[in-house]
Amino acid sequence: MKSLKNLCATVVITFATLTPASAWWMSSDTGMSLSVGAGSYLLNNEIQRAARASRKGASGGVSTAQLARTGFHRNGSMAALNMLVGYYPPAQRPQIRQGFLELHRQYPQVARQLGVPTNDVATGLASFLAGAYMAYNNQNVSNSHVKPLANQLRRALAAERDFAQVTDAEKQRMYDATVMLGMLMATTQVQLQRQPDPMLEAQMRQLGKEMIEGFLKVDASRLRITSSGMHIV
């Protein structure tokens, strides 16, 4: 069975040419940036209830129009990229920017193979959580698990009344940040499978833990991602 880590393999090769072996991108502030960028809209009871209920295939009483709200029309903004790059020392920012841009450019190919739409907040969040889960557990997430996860998140967002007020620009900022961070965690985990590095693995586990717990407000060890989406055990 194909996995998200296999889909990211080509990205690893490209990304590795842009970065030194040391984990230049590791920063405790990066985890905080997710809370700043997305948490004000997305750390809510609906998503946590969806994780616990795991209602496979259920619409949750939301309409098709409501489900479509997680999508957005892109503009030329680089707000998410600028936010992430801004957490690093000035001397490193050109290299950091190029690395994140390459991950973002590669993502549509990954999304097509996963069967999820691009320019959709639920897709970005699913890829982010899958990447964080991979980082924390140092294991792959199957392709077949990502689409149900995205659908689960889409229903949760659609059920959140405040989400209807989120602008396309804000949705794009959330999507771009979660896609880039999710891809970074996933591709680094692929690299660890090929070239084990205990120190980097420990850093990744801590980063994945911070991302999961910052977003879901539950212990990272309780999260499971399966063929029916995410579950809190």
Beta strands, then each sheet from edge to edge (+ up, - down):
strand 1: 223-226
strand 2: 229-232
sheet 1: 1+ 2-
end
